[in-house]
Amino acid sequence: MRVNSPWTRYVAVSAVITLTCVVATVLGAPEAVMGAVSAVAVAAGLVAVLWGIRLHRPGSRWPWMMAGCLTLAVVGSLLPAGVLAGHPATVADACFLGVSTGGALTLLLIVRRRNPGRDLPGLIDAAIITVSAGLFWWIFLIDPIVGGTGVGLTTRLIAAAYPLGDLLLAAFGARLLLDTGRKSVAVYSLTGYLALTVVPDTISTLDTLAGSTRWHALSVVLWTISPLVVGLTCMHPSMRELDAPSAVPTPDMGNFRLTTLALASLLAPATLLVQFVRGATLHIPLICATCGVLFLLVIGRLAGLVGDMRRMATTDGLTGLRTRRYFQDALAHAGSRDHAVILLDIDHFKLVNDTYGHDGGDRVLREVGERLRGAIRQQDVVARYGGEEFAVLLPHTSPEEARTVAARVHTAIRATPIPVAADQAITVTISVGVACTPTDVADPARLPLLADQLLYQAKNAGRDRVAVAA
């Protein structure tokens, strides 16, 4: 990033506005001054969003939706205060609630575009966080607001809509932060904006419910900074790829993700303990239901991890064929009658790697795997046995049928050249060994050993042939 780039200049402007807000807060500036600083911050954020759209020309609608949210924030700040200031509901409340709704829709659009496939693990992770946060919001924010008697029901419902909107933003923010898409400056800026919106809303509401103003100054500073961070999101060049589809289908269970999910899962019992210590209502049915849902979500996540590990243990990552371990297990459970094993090895594969590089060798391995799948029968098991060696288990197969399948495999591999580069293809041959029970060996467990011996007979006889027991 250039020192004098538009983004760095905007960072400098944002730093000045933020410093002005902090100094004004510390010095106890009048509300009119703080309101003016806040208005400047919102206007700077809106200008930055529009400038970023013009500068980077993204192919998505989300920046325009964000610009609309900031416009609503500008309008709301110019209108008489509403329920957040302890007054009856006004048009300003509709504007600010529109900001939360628009922000949630913006995040929904971004998340859907970043995860066009079926990212069930990421969805479960976000659900764990959302359920835990929802319990906190309900017990400490929504229930006290709705259950209050100091104001009318309509005012209470509008006041409760603020934490509900924050819950939506937190849910989509968690989904964005925990998906498999690239974590760019724009992603971190956007999640920072969400934190700078949700946190001050939450502590301000808690202050209001407690009849206190302890955290009012901090809330004002964070609210003032939040639109500036939206501007950072759109001014950075990475905003063009903020909603780019992820190339990784499954999120990695790293330390950050594990720690986040562990803390989210512990929030329900921690809430029960806090309520008990405070002597407040325990909400036992709600907390029990939340713990049950969290338990099921965690079990679902573990089931997905176990499934992924099982697939990794039984599926070769390069060719998509079964692994040697899977092949050996299948042979062990195949029974003792009328089975055959085909072992085959790519001839002169080291020369392929040396000549065309490992990428060319990988292309050959993948194509051989595909041709093997097309040449065997539906009930057969084909595996990558090791390196350039492949194995096929043919259950309930006579020696004649096994030799027919082996000949078909041998012909399929060498039938047409295999591309090893964009403009180059080579003909690949294989050496094959075929062993059958009970004609060649009585014990099925010895089939791979005999097939391997026959494979080396084929190699010693000149390669590019099928060897069977005499």
N, C-alpha and C positions, 0 to 999 in steps of 0.2 A: 504494500500500500504506500503510495507516494505521500511524502510529508505534507505537500500542499494540495492534496486531493480534496474533492468536495466533502468526502466523508470525514476526513481529519479536521477540516475547517468547521464542519457541523459539530464534531465532538468538542472543539474549543468553545463554540457558542453555547453548547449545552452545559459545559463546565462552568461558564460564567453565570448563566441563569441559575444553575443549581447552587453555586456559591452565594449568589445574591439572596436566594431564598433562605439558605441556612443562616446567613448573617442577619437578615431581617427577622427571622424567628428568634434567634438568640437575643437580639436587642429588643424584642417585644414590640415590633412595628405594629401600627394600627391595622385593623382588618382591611381597610381600603387599600393599603400598600400591599398586603399579602394577596388580596384579590387581584391586584394589578399584575403582580409577579406571576401568579397562577395563570392569568389570562395570556400573558406573554409566552409562557411555557407551552400552553395548548396551541396557541397560534404558531409558534415555532415548530412544534411537532407536525401540525397540519401542513405547513409550507414544506417541511422536509419530506413528508409522504408524497405530496404532489410533485416536488422536485425529483424525488427518487423515481417516480413513475416515468417522468419525462426523460430522465437521465438513462435509466436501465431498460425501459420499455419491456416489462415482463408480459408474458403471454397469458396471464391469469387475471381473474376479477378480484382476488382477495385484497390487493392494495387499495382499490377503489372502495371496497367495503370498509377498510380501515380508515380511509379518508372520511367516509360518511360518519363513522363513529366519532371521530374527532370533531367533525362539524357539529354533531349533536351535543358534544361536550361543551363547545364554545357557546352554543345557543343556551344550554342549560345554565352555564355560569353567569349569563347576563339576566336571567329571570329571577324572580323572588324565590328564596330558599324554601325547601319543602320539608319532608318528614325527617331528613337527616339532621336538620337544625332544630327539630322539635316543633315544627309548625305543621298545620294541616297540609295535605297533599296538594301540589301545584303542578303546572305544566313542566317545571324543572325536573320533577320526579320522572315524568314520562320520558324526558330527554335522557336522563342518566340511566334509567332502566333500558332505554333503547341502546345506549352505549354497551351495556353488558350483553344484551341480546345480539347486537350486531357483532360484538367481539366473539361470542360463542359460535355464531354462524360462520364467521371468518375462519376460526380455528377448525371447525368441522370441514370446511372446504379444503383447507390446507392438509389436514390429516387424511382425508379421503384420497386426495391426489398423491400424497406421499406413500400411501399403502393401498394400491389398487387391488392387490390380491387378498388372500384370506390370512391375515396376520393374527391368528387366534391367541398365541402366547402374549403378544403385545396388548391385545384387547383385555385378556384376563389380568395382566399386571395393572393396567389402568383401572380396571374394575375394582381390584383390591384397594387401591389408593382412594378411589371415589367413594366406595362404601364406608371406609374408615373416616374419611373427611365428612361424609354425609352425617354420620353419627355425631361427630363433634359439632357440626353446624346446627343440627337439630336440637341437641341438648342445651347448648350454651347460647345459641342465637335465635333460632326460629321459634322454638317452643316458648321461651320467655316473651318474645314479641307478640306472638299470636295469643298467648294466654293472658296478656296484660289487660288491665281494665281502665287505664288512665285516659285512653282515647277511643275513638270509634273503631268498629270492626274494619271498615274500609281502610282507614289510615294504618291499622295494624297489619292488614294484608299487604298493603303497598310497602310498608317497612320490612315485612318478611321477604318480599320479592328481592330486596337487595342482597341478603346472604344467599338466597337461592341462585341468583345470577352469578355471584362469586363462586358458588359450588360448581356451576356449569363451566366457568372459566378454568377452575382448578382441575376439573376432570379432563377437559380437552388439553390443558397444558401438560398434565401428566402423560396423556396419550402421545403428545408431540415429543416430549422429552425421552420417553421410553421406547419409541419406535426404532426401526432399523435404518431410517434415513440418515443422510450425512448431517452431522452436527456442525453447522457453519456459524459464522458470526450472527447472521440473521436469525437463526434458531435460538441462540442464547439470548439475543436482544429481545426477541418476542416473549420468551419465557420469563425474562427479567421484567418486562412490562406487566405480565400477568401477576408476578409476585408483588410488584409495586402497586398493583390495583387491589388484589385480594387482601394482602396483609393490612394496609391501612383501613380498608373497609371493615375488616374483622375487629381490629383493636378499637376502632372508633365506636362500633356497635356495642362491644363489651363495655367500653367507658360509659356510653349512654345508658345502658341497662343498669350499671352500677351507680349512676348519678355522679360520675366523676369526669374530670377533664385532664387526667394525668397524662394521657398519651395524645392529646389533641395536637400539640405542636409537631410531634413526630409524624402523625397522620397527614398533616398539611404538607410537610416537606416531601413525603413519599408520593402523595397525590400530585404534587407539582412536578416531580421528576418523571412520573410515568409517561406522559405524552412525549417527553423528550426522547425516551427510550424507544417509543414507536418510530420516531423519526430516524433513530439510529438503525432500526431494522430495515427501513426502506432506502436509506442513503447508501448502505453498504452494497457492493456489487453482488454479494451472495444472495441478495433478495430474489434474484432471477431464478435461483435453484431451490428456494425455500420449499416449494411444493413439488419438487422433482420426485418421480417415483423411486422408491428404494430398490436397489439391486439385490439386497439380502432379504430372503423370505422370513427368516427366523431370528429374533433378537438374541444376543449373546447374554448368558446369565453371569455377568461380571460382578465385581465386588460392590460397585455403586448400586446396581439394580437389586442385589441381594439385601444390602443394608436398607435401601428404601422400602422394599417389600416387608422386611422384618419389622421396621418401625411402624409401618402402616398396620400390620397385623396385630401389633401390641397396643395400638391406640384404644381399642375397645375395652380391654381389661384395665388399662391405665385410666380411662374415663370413669369407669366404675369405682376405682380406688379414689380418685379425686372427689367424686360425689360423696363417697362414704366419709372421707376426711372432713369435707365441708359440712356434713350433716344435711345435705340437700337430697332432693328426690333421686332415687337410685336408677329409675328407668330400667328395672331388671328385665322385663319382657323384651324391650327394644334392644338392649345390649346383648341378651342371649340370642335373639334372632340375628343380630349383626355378626356375632361370633360364629353362628352356624353358617351364615352365608360366606364369611371369610374362610372358614374351614373348608367348605366345598370348593371355593375358588382356588385355594392353595392345593388341595388334592387334585383338582383339574390341571393345575400348572405342573405338578409333579408327574401326573400321568403323561402329559405332553413331553416332559423331559425324558421320562423312561422310554417313551416311544421313539424319541429322537436317538437316544443311546442305543436302543435295539436296532434301529435302522442303520446306524453307523457301524455296529458290530457285524451286521449281516449283509451289508451292501457296499460294494467297492465304489469309492468316491469318483474314480476316473471313468470307469466303463458302465457303471450302473448294474453290473452283474453281481451275483452273490459272492460272498467272501469264502476263503478256504475253510474257515471255521464253520460256516453254515453248511458247506458241502459235506464236511466230515460228520456233522450232526445228522444230516439227511441220510448219509450212507449208514450210520450206526442204527438208525430207526427204519431202514428200508426192509429188513427181514433177511432171510437166508436163501431165497430161491430166485433164479432167473433174473439176475441183474447184470448190468454191464457198466464199465467205466471207460470213458475216452479221455486220454490226456493228449494235449497237443501243444506244440511249441513253435513260435514264429522263427523261421529260419533267418540266420544272420541279422538278428534284431540289433545287436550292438553296432553293426555297420550302419544301420538306419539311423540310430541315435548319433553316431559320430559324423555322419554325412549331413543330416538334415536337422540336427539339434533335438533337444528333448521335446520341443513343440511338435516337430514332425513325428517323433516316436509316439507321443501321446495321441496324435491323430490316427496313427496306425492301430494302436491298442483299442481306441474307441470304435473304429470301423470294424475291426475284427470281432469285437464284442457284439456289434449290431448284426453282422453277418451270421455269427453263431446263433443268435436268437432266432434269426429267420430260417436257419437250416435244421433246427432240432424240433422235437415234437412238444406239444403243450405240457405233457406230464413230466418232461425231462427237466433236470436241474443243471444249469450252466453257471460256472463260477470262474473268477480269476484266481488261479491257484497260486500264483506268485510271479512277479516280474512280467515276462512275456509268455508265461505258461497258463493254459486254461484247462479246465476239467469239466466233463459232462457226465452226470449220473443218469443212466437209462433204466428205470425200474421196470420189472416184469417184461424183459426183453430177451428174445432168443439171440444166439450168436449171429444168425443170418441178418436179423433186423439191426443188430448193433453195427455190423459191418456196412450195411446199407446207409445208416445214419452217418457213420464215419466218412464214407466215400462222398456223401452229399456235403458234409462240412468241408472236406478237403477241396472239393470243386468250387464251393461257394466263396471260399477265401481267395482263391487265385483267379476267379472268373473275370474280374475287372480291376484295373489299377486303382490304388488308394491315393487320394490327394495328400501330399505331405507339405505342400506350400500352396500359396494362392494360384500359382501357375505351373505346378509340377505334381506328377503322380507317378507312383511306382507299383509294379506287380509284386505282391507279397505271397510267399508260399509257406506251408506249415508241414511239420513232421508229426505223425499221429501214431499213438499206440492204443490198442483196443484189448481189453480183458473182460471175460465173462464168467459168471457162475452158472451152473456148477461145472461146466466143461473145462475151463482153464484152471480154476482154483476153487476149492470147496468153501473157504472162509471169505465172506464178502469184505471183511476188513483188510484182506490182502490184495484186493482189486487194484487200488492205486499204486501199490508197489510193483505189481506185475505190469500194469499199464505203463508205468514209468520205464521199466526195463525194455518193454517193446518200443517205446518212444525213442530210446537211445539206439535201439537196433535200427530204426528207420533213419536216424541221423547218421549212424555209421555206414549205412548202405547208400548214402548219397543225398539224404534229405528229400523233401517234397514228395513224401509217400506215406502210405498207411501200413503199419506193421501189426499183424495179429499173431496169436499163439499158433504154433504148428499143430 
